Amino acid sequence: MVNVKLPDGSVRSFDHPVTVAEIAASIGPGLAKAALAGRVNGKLVDTAQRVESDSEVAIVTDKDPDGLDIIRHSSAHLLAHAVKELFPDAQVTIGPVIEDGFYYDFAYKRPFTPEDLAAIEKRMAEIAKRDIKVERKLMPRDEAVKFFSDMGEKYKAEIISSIPQGEQISLYGQGNFIDLCRGPHVPSTGKLKVNKLMKVAGAYWRGDSKNEMLQRIYGTAWAKKDDQDAYLHRLEEAEKRDHRKLGRALDLFHMQDEAPGMVFWHPKGWSIWQQVEQYMRGVYRNGGFQEVRCPQILDVSLWQRSGHWDNFRENMFFTASENREYAVKPMNCPGHVQIFNSGLRSYRDLPLRYGEFGSCHRNEPSGALHGIMRVRAFTQDDGHIFCTPAHIQSEVEAFHRRALEVYGDFGFTDINIKLALRPPKRLGGDEVWDQAENALRDALRKCGVEWQELPGEGAFYGPKIEYHLKDSIGRPWQCGTIQVDFMMPGRLGAEYVDDDNTRKAPVMLHRAIVGSMERFIGILIEHYAGAMPVWLAPVQAVVMNISEHQTDYARDLAAVLRNAGVRAAADLRNEKISYKIREHSLQKLPYQIVVGDKEVAAQQVAVRTRTGEDLGRMTVEAFLSRLKADEAQKGRSA
């Protein structure tokens, strides 16, 4: 007798071992048809997996996140199957799932063309239509090496050769195609009806530039065509919103080869920066932070003591002077510890909060650089809180509330919270990490929020809470963090006198709300497609005259607006007003003020919004009132 407990708590009994597919069929024909895989005692398995003893079983369908991953992994095999049918001489290598899709790397004698991709995609649809059964088999390791070697698949044979002898190798076959894989996979190719190939790129075998270059075909796969259409629409929108294109079009910034990964801010872009920085400076003040400033370069001995030398050295820049080696700071935290250490501290001084718009440099690989989103030189709204363990919960709660307010002001309301836990390469023992991780869990519970845990993704000195913001087209961006650090203060000699007159190392909380200013501004540009809300817009209003008769009035009006604190410009060129309106609309300015003879006579202004809405004539005071109300709403009205 095999007893199967289902997710709803019900139990089904069978008088013989039973497959996952048979369990699904016993529940109903609809579930049997929808089943992609199963979860037996928490482990993902194929629908053909036999359940031979009492177990907890869940049926995985396309409504399950794991179901979508299985569709994508199986689609990678479908891609490889199609390539082998069309190009028998091509060798297959690896094909994993990635965010929103999959890829597969191939070795082939010539580059794949766009016409090849169209043919491969068409063949994938044909193989899916055949509804070929997908079957798993096990093969001894040495036999599997010979099997793939005999097929001429040297890359597969090399992968298997790296697996210890005596291991059983898991293979998946569908018709005349067989591949190395742990699985699980969909029960048949007929489940793979919604997929699309996206592009071809180069990729080194096993990611090593010393190895040969392969061809990587990227694809996307979904359970429903509507989902894929929505994804493709998001990609189109993302292309339109690309901050690199908008940065050029709106004259915000540029980058050049002489300073890779570093930003040249133009006046309009620097205006946005200043609005963000001054706003965040107010957040510092309201949170009880004292703003500080630390040196850009520090002797390497400090970075050795802090732990960065052993754990972060490959990402650092170095320089030397007078036979002394220095590191350009990749982080601000060791400098803040030096300020803490500059005087004798008491428990009565804690929590002590320092904030800095700290400029940092990290030696990011050139291939990873991406506009102002991924750079080598960046500035953070960086803060460090020196406190006792008893303060952690209240400080994290206060940070959480403040962070949500900030994100709301910038126009972000859909926020996911994640807890990044101890990485393999880290400072300190498990006991300290247990204490730090549990402190953050307790604080999140107190905040009344749900969170996702990310094993292995914490910083080397401590776990962290991450804030992931969804933008206007649904893309997530990780921005804010707060990290608990029991390690660095002690390593750098920080201590305070406790109430029992003993000296103790403080806990250090690392916090940032927007994170990298460069990256956050890039996110804002894409979130708003360059049409910044009034409070952030580099130019909030432009005054345009219809003819030279209104030149003096338009010039004086722009001055009045600037004196009232408005970022205003005057366009007095001898051009048609329709030309001026069109040009400034492309620049996404919030307000356009048109003045003709009637406006001069009435001492009023005609106002248009960037969306083309005509607000009609009004007094200057009425316009200022409207603009100031928009500013006060910040991004919450966008």
Secondary structure by P-SEA (a helix, b strand, c coil): cbbbbccccbbbbbcccccaaaaaaaacaaaaaaccbbbccccccccccccccbbbbbbbccccaaaaaaaaaaaaaaaaaaaaaacccccccbbbbcccccbbbbbccccccaaaaaaaaaaaaaaaaabbbbbbbbbcaaaaaaaaaaacaaaaaaaaaaccccbbbbbbbccccccccccccccccccccbbbbcbbbbbcccccccbbbbbbbbbcccccaaaaaaaaaaaaaaaaacaaaaaaaaccccccccccccccccaaaaaaaaaaaaaaaaaaaaaccccccccccccaaaaaaacccccccccbbbbbcccbbbbccccaaaaaaaaaaccccccccccbbbbbcbbbbbbccccccccccccccccccbbbbbbcccaaaaaaaaaaaaaaaaaaaacccbbbbbbbcccccccccaaaaaaaaaaaaaaaaaabbbbbbbcccccccbbbbbbbbbcccbbbbbccbbbbbcccccccbbbbbccccbbbbbbbbbbbccccaaaaaaaaaaaaccccccccccccbbbbbccccaaaaaaaaaaaaaaaccccccccccccaaaaaaaaaaacccbbbbbcaaaaaacbbbbbcccccccccccaaaaaaaaaaaaaaccccc
